[in-house]
């Protein structure tokens, strides 16, 4: 998304909260061999800054590097992200590819349900 695309979607209440940048490669081999992909993900911090989040309000979640999303509860970073969403601390989640966030339905449901519950989209 470009700044123009986001202009009508990002509100002050989003910017009051943190931007979470999720950096992850699924296997140790990817971490070792695909350094440019990891670099692109870390550059999302700069992207978040261009759409309004200062670096001091940007949280990089990168402890799940080299961990598969297929094992339940194996990714402490993803759990930390979901918890922060649930506490209302997150204004935006930034990832190069949403598949890096959640590769299975239970993870997606947890993230979506936490978000929807927090903001009263469901009861």
Secondary structure, DSSP 4 states (H G I P E B T S, - for coil): --HHHHHTT--HHHHTSEEEEE---SSHHHHHH-HHHHHHHHTHHHHHHHTT--GGGEEEE-TTTT--SSSTT--HHHHHHHHHHHTT-EEEEE-S-GGGT-SSHHHHHHHHHHHHHHTTS--
